[in-house]
C-alpha cells in the first residue's frame, strides 16, 4: 500500500503523533566483530513531524518484528480478512550460507521495500508497540557514531581542477623605491 493511498483518509493520519515514522531507508551496513560476526543495517528514519534520526538493526530484528506483526494482524483466512487484520508485506528470507557482506548488501533493496510497504499499512497499525519500538531510536542508537554513510550521499565524481600557470616574470612587479630625507 503506497503512502498516497494511506493518506486517503487524512483525518486518521492527522491524528497520529508527530514522532510516528513515515519513511525509513537503509543508509549503509556496518560489520560488528566479536564472538559472532554480524552486520547492522544503518537506517535513516523520518517522522511525521519532520524529524529524522539513525537506528541500527540486524536482520533478526526485522525477522522478529515480522513474526510479531504476522501473529497479531494477519487474517486467519486470507479470503475473508477481519476488521483489524491486513496482509503483511513479505520479508526476504534468511540465508544461511555465503559471504555475509554480500548477503547484507543484497538484502538492502528488499529490506527498503519491506519498510516502505510496512509504513504504508493502515494508520492504526503504525501505532502498534512492536512496530514503534523497531523504529524507535534507543539510547545505544543515539550514542553510535556512524561512518560516512554511503547511500545517503549523492554520487560524486572526482574532478581534477586545472589552473592555468601564470608566468611570474611577465606579470607586473612592484618596484622598491628608496626615499632619502
Secondary structure by P-SEA (a helix, b strand, c coil): ccccccccaaaaaaaccccccccccccbbbbbbccccccccbbbbbccccccbbbbbcaaaaaaaaaaaaacccccccccccccbbbbcccbbbbccccaaaaaaaaaaaaaaaaaaaaaccccccccaaaaaaaccccccccccccccccccccccbbbbbbbbccccccbbbbbbbbcc
